[in-house]
Amino acid sequence: MFNKSAVRIPQCAMAIVAAVWIAPALLIGQTKPSSLPRTAEGHPDLQGTYDLATLTPLERRAGTPLVLTDEQAAKLEKDVAQRTDALAAPIKADRDAPPKGGDGSPGPYGNVGGYNNFWLDPGSHYTVVDGQRRASLLIDPADGRVPALTPDAQKRRSSADYNARPTSDAAAREDDPGFEGPNAYNDPEIRPLAERCLVGFSSTSGPPILPTYFYNNLHQIVQTPDHVMILTEMVHDARVVRMNAPHAPTSVRKWLGDSVGRWEGDTLVVDTTNFSDKTRFRGSSESLHVVERFTRTGPKTLRYQFTIEDPTTWTEPWTAEYTWPATNGLIYEYACHEGIADCGLRIYC
């Protein structure tokens, strides 16, 4: 799945420059409240389009620090730029076709091929928060790892009923023996919702809103006094946050949850509950509770922070954050939807 926004991918030479030079917009510290752009109601104006592409993963390797040195970040970013350059080399026109049934690689598609690297935009730099290049989005627990699953969550994820229902989260399906293998695509009803072009990949639609690490990285925020809309480029999801409103009754369940917002000083706080059991963010349950905080840190940057709580799934809450840099790039239509005739279930078209 791709659209014309993929042409935003920088040329390799630009990527190499980016590897050793961090854009000034990402280095801007906390802006004085008096200088923040504001709406007519006096709240910070968060409106704009933001590019969430980053090399910073959600988690980091055990035992490694949260903050990268300038030298570490520059080397890692340069390595990515060089790898991108190598992958951009012309492909042999007379290369052999992949073997029938694939080459035996894990997964039902057997590494028969997909997009070449030109179409991908996983990011070229590590996110910078408070002037620090971060090795992970996750900041609490301090080890940078998602907390352990509870015994109930482990039992739930291994049940046949749990694995027989569709979900937006492939990670929640990794224990399902039918999720991979030669017959994995025989039943569309058990495929992840994101794969079926119904919600965004990798929780890019949120909440929580994560980078795709793939392509289509843009998000747009539109504010009114009573609502905040967050539009996700990947799979075209639009989440509407009701300001200063009660949550819907618990009988109302949504794939993206029920989001209500409030202002705490200059920070927009979005509280989301009422998730459907088809969401299952990293194996979560209907008890998932996400609190997001959007804080303008400069004329062209936001700090996005979220806290996850689901006592039926994780042994403790966990928190992550990263910077959203503004962009002048345009959000294009994500012209892909479930059931396109020529594409089958894996709608990479």
VOGU-3710 file (C-alpha; in Angstrom, 3 decimals, decimal comma):
1> mfnksavrip> 0,000/0,000/0,000  1,392/3,358/-0,926  0,388/6,679/-2,344  2,057/9,601/-4,005  3,229/11,000/-0,696  6,065/8,492/-0,940  7,849/10,930/-3,217  8,716/12,924/-0,102  11,561/10,462/0,482  14,805/12,444/0,377
11> qcamaivaav> 17,586/11,643/-2,043  20,487/9,741/-0,533  22,814/12,719/-0,528  20,311/14,657/1,527  19,933/11,721/3,902  23,674/11,627/4,521  23,676/15,313/5,364  20,754/14,720/7,714  22,728/11,953/9,371  25,299/14,380/10,730
21> wiapalligq> 23,144/17,462/11,102  19,952/17,611/13,106  17,336/20,015/11,777  17,151/23,151/13,927  13,427/22,644/14,438  14,144/19,452/16,373  16,597/21,176/18,675  14,238/23,898/19,822  13,676/23,697/23,556  10,580/24,612/25,493
31> tkpsslprta> 9,166/27,856/24,120  8,147/30,556/26,578  4,361/30,398/27,107  3,967/34,057/26,129  5,431/33,367/22,676  3,260/30,361/21,810  0,873/30,800/18,891  -2,629/30,767/20,340  -6,199/30,337/19,216  -8,908/32,938/19,759
41> eghpdlqgty> -9,839/31,079/22,962  -6,295/31,587/24,317  -5,153/27,971/24,087  -1,925/27,005/22,289  -2,529/26,555/18,576  -1,513/22,977/17,815  -2,841/23,024/14,263  -0,662/21,914/11,422  0,780/18,885/9,685  3,514/16,868/11,392
51> dlatltpler> 5,980/14,304/10,068  6,373/11,474/12,583  9,108/9,559/10,737  11,910/8,628/13,130  14,576/5,982/13,637  13,859/5,883/17,373  12,106/2,585/18,193  9,422/2,197/20,839  11,695/0,042/23,003  15,463/-0,105/23,351
61> ragtplvltd> 17,831/-2,956/24,072  17,966/-3,988/27,708  20,756/-2,300/29,609  21,217/0,580/27,158  20,731/4,253/28,119  17,804/6,408/27,016  19,997/9,151/25,564  22,352/8,720/22,623  25,504/10,803/22,394  25,874/13,069/19,369
71> eqaaklekdv> 28,551/10,748/18,029  26,413/7,623/18,490  23,415/9,199/16,785  25,497/10,539/13,893  27,062/7,116/13,274  23,743/5,284/13,430  22,073/7,789/11,114  24,990/7,632/8,693  24,751/3,833/8,653  21,065/4,098/7,754
81> aqrtdalaap> 21,809/6,610/4,995  24,469/4,318/3,517  22,144/1,325/3,690  19,424/3,377/1,997  21,894/4,296/-0,734  22,818/0,645/-1,276  19,183/-0,437/-1,412  18,482/2,299/-3,951  20,896/0,715/-6,453  19,298/-0,459/-9,726
91> ikadrdappk> 17,830/-3,963/-9,688  19,014/-6,403/-12,355  16,396/-6,546/-15,098  17,364/-10,116/-15,998  17,210/-11,449/-12,431  15,564/-14,835/-11,873  11,986/-15,054/-10,664  11,505/-16,149/-7,058  10,941/-19,890/-6,607  7,379/-21,164/-6,691
101> ggdgspgpyg> 5,904/-20,858/-3,232  8,671/-18,547/-2,068  12,137/-19,241/-0,767  11,114/-20,726/2,563  11,444/-17,506/4,553  9,089/-17,158/7,544  5,614/-15,986/6,656  3,075/-17,091/4,095  4,512/-14,989/1,313  7,939/-16,662/1,373
111> nvggynnfwl> 9,936/-13,556/0,484  8,628/-13,401/-3,079  9,173/-9,650/-3,073  7,305/-6,430/-2,459  8,120/-2,760/-2,621  11,651/-1,784/-3,433  13,299/0,700/-1,132  12,328/3,758/-3,183  8,802/3,650/-1,773  9,768/3,399/1,886
121> dpgshytvvd> 10,330/6,262/4,317  11,136/4,858/7,767  12,934/8,035/8,882  16,491/9,270/8,827  17,085/10,680/12,322  16,502/9,917/15,983  13,867/11,930/17,783  15,182/14,822/19,889  13,442/15,696/23,160  14,812/18,451/25,395
131> gqrrasllid> 17,902/18,542/23,191  18,555/14,824/23,753  18,669/12,245/20,993  16,535/9,423/22,284  17,312/5,711/21,881  13,683/4,753/22,599  10,291/6,395/22,755  9,583/4,543/25,987  10,795/6,449/29,050  8,997/4,682/31,914
141> padgrvpalt> 9,839/2,021/33,052  13,376/3,324/33,061  14,771/0,249/31,294  12,929/1,266/28,123  11,025/-2,004/27,870  7,282/-2,617/27,766  6,319/-4,208/31,106  5,685/-7,924/31,351  2,285/-9,373/30,534  0,142/-10,451/33,446
151> pdaqkrrssa> -0,654/-14,176/33,793  -4,236/-13,412/32,718  -2,988/-11,693/29,563  -0,735/-14,612/28,693  -3,649/-17,011/29,140  -5,968/-14,770/27,126  -3,570/-14,514/24,201  -3,221/-18,274/23,959  -6,966/-18,979/23,819  -8,555/-20,244/20,598
161> dynarptsda> -11,406/-17,731/20,876  -9,001/-14,821/21,175  -7,044/-15,856/18,110  -10,144/-16,542/16,037  -11,214/-12,885/16,005  -9,762/-10,128/13,795  -7,568/-7,503/15,368  -5,762/-4,347/14,353  -2,576/-5,555/15,985  -0,422/-8,234/14,380
171> aareddpgfe> 1,630/-8,462/17,580  -1,452/-9,804/19,310  -1,580/-12,660/16,808  1,953/-13,965/17,035  0,858/-16,921/19,148  -1,805/-17,946/16,635  -0,609/-20,986/14,648  -2,870/-19,976/11,754  -1,454/-16,480/11,487  1,556/-17,657/9,468
181> gpnayndpei> 2,120/-20,582/7,147  0,802/-21,592/3,729  -2,887/-21,337/4,723  -2,638/-18,047/6,609  -4,587/-16,111/4,013  -7,410/-18,570/3,474  -9,747/-16,731/5,830  -9,901/-12,941/5,543  -11,859/-12,664/8,771  -8,863/-13,611/10,887
191> rplaerclvg> -6,418/-11,213/9,219  -5,453/-8,033/11,110  -7,648/-5,013/10,493  -4,655/-2,912/9,456  -3,662/-5,445/6,844  -7,213/-5,220/5,484  -6,883/-1,432/5,133  -9,406/-0,739/7,881  -7,120/0,965/10,416  -3,526/2,172/10,346
201> fsstsgppil> -0,499/-0,053/10,719  1,599/-0,070/13,893  -0,955/1,952/15,893  -0,227/4,968/13,694  -3,900/5,942/14,032  -3,657/5,643/17,789  -4,219/5,929/20,481  -1,395/5,787/21,248  -0,051/7,330/18,051  3,162/5,586/17,028
211> ptyfynnlhq> 5,432/6,098/14,013  4,791/3,676/11,161  8,527/3,011/10,575  7,380/2,344/7,014  5,881/5,248/5,035  2,947/7,725/5,029  4,183/9,411/8,195  2,051/12,549/8,264  -0,585/13,576/10,808  -2,703/16,713/10,772
221> ivqtpdhvmi> -4,289/18,455/13,767  -7,325/20,717/13,377  -8,709/22,594/16,396  -12,074/24,137/17,195  -13,334/25,259/20,619  -15,286/22,022/21,053  -13,316/19,428/19,097  -9,817/18,442/18,046  -9,418/16,301/14,932  -6,310/14,207/14,303
231> ltemvhdarv> -6,034/12,959/10,714  -3,661/10,085/10,010  -2,222/9,733/6,530  -1,733/5,966/6,816  -5,103/4,379/6,024  -6,918/7,738/6,249  -8,196/7,466/9,846  -9,627/10,625/11,421  -10,008/10,681/15,210  -12,335/13,299/16,674
241> vrmnaphapt> -11,644/14,335/20,279  -14,605/15,878/22,127  -13,463/18,649/24,447  -14,667/18,821/28,054  -17,171/16,042/27,515  -18,043/12,860/29,425  -17,078/9,500/28,022  -19,660/7,489/26,118  -21,413/4,715/28,072  -19,275/1,619/28,560
251> svrkwlgdsv> -21,576/-0,271/26,203  -20,250/1,868/23,331  -17,004/0,350/22,033  -14,867/1,735/19,201  -11,776/0,512/17,360  -9,953/3,769/18,211  -11,659/4,172/21,571  -13,678/7,124/22,878  -11,452/10,212/23,178  -12,283/13,256/25,299
261> grwegdtlvv> -9,950/16,218/25,818  -9,219/18,958/28,286  -6,593/21,631/28,748  -4,159/21,436/31,648  -2,414/24,784/31,365  -0,859/24,808/27,906  -1,027/21,036/27,436  -3,854/19,292/25,624  -4,703/16,111/27,534  -6,676/13,448/25,677
271> dttnfsdktr> -8,203/10,618/27,706  -9,302/7,528/25,750  -11,312/4,532/26,969  -14,084/2,302/25,558  -11,867/0,332/23,189  -13,247/-2,567/21,193  -11,713/-5,996/21,716  -10,644/-5,799/18,070  -8,058/-3,135/18,880  -5,776/-5,133/21,153
281> frgsseslhv> -2,843/-2,735/21,152  0,106/-5,053/21,788  -2,342/-7,600/23,192  -4,371/-5,189/25,323  -7,927/-5,802/26,512  -11,093/-3,699/26,533  -9,743/-2,207/29,784  -7,069/-0,295/27,866  -6,808/3,321/29,047  -4,604/5,784/27,151
291> verftrtgpk> -3,771/9,308/28,287  -2,051/11,473/25,653  -0,439/14,880/26,166  0,223/17,341/23,350  2,487/20,269/24,264  3,832/22,867/21,844  7,580/23,196/22,438  8,409/25,582/19,615  6,928/27,281/16,565  7,337/24,058/14,590
301> tlryqftied> 7,457/21,288/17,201  5,152/19,406/19,551  6,017/17,053/22,362  3,732/14,028/22,240  3,574/11,869/25,359  1,315/8,961/26,201  0,720/6,707/29,180  -0,730/3,209/28,795  -2,651/1,521/31,575  -4,334/-1,866/31,391
311> pttwtepwta> -3,997/-3,851/34,619  -5,472/-6,916/32,902  -2,616/-6,911/30,389  0,564/-5,356/31,850  2,022/-5,577/35,314  2,415/-1,782/35,468  1,601/1,358/33,444  4,132/2,624/30,913  4,920/5,954/29,279  6,589/7,064/26,039
321> eytwpatngl> 7,245/10,369/24,302  8,739/11,860/21,154  8,862/15,088/19,174  6,510/15,857/16,310  8,208/18,216/13,821  5,932/20,335/11,630  6,192/19,937/7,867  5,007/21,729/4,757  4,421/18,365/3,105  0,950/17,533/1,876
331> iyeyachegi> -1,247/14,672/3,030  -2,428/12,706/0,032  -5,404/10,407/-0,210  -4,616/6,914/0,995  -6,356/5,195/-1,911  -6,481/1,673/-0,594  -9,395/-0,165/0,947  -10,555/-3,624/1,832  -11,515/-5,853/-1,084  -9,755/-4,174/-4,019
341> adcglriyc> -10,234/-6,733/-6,771  -6,716/-7,030/-8,162  -4,895/-7,018/-4,868  -6,293/-9,866/-2,813  -5,953/-9,666/0,941  -2,471/-8,214/1,081  -3,488/-4,999/-0,619  -0,050/-3,647/-1,507  -1,331/-1,590/-4,407
//
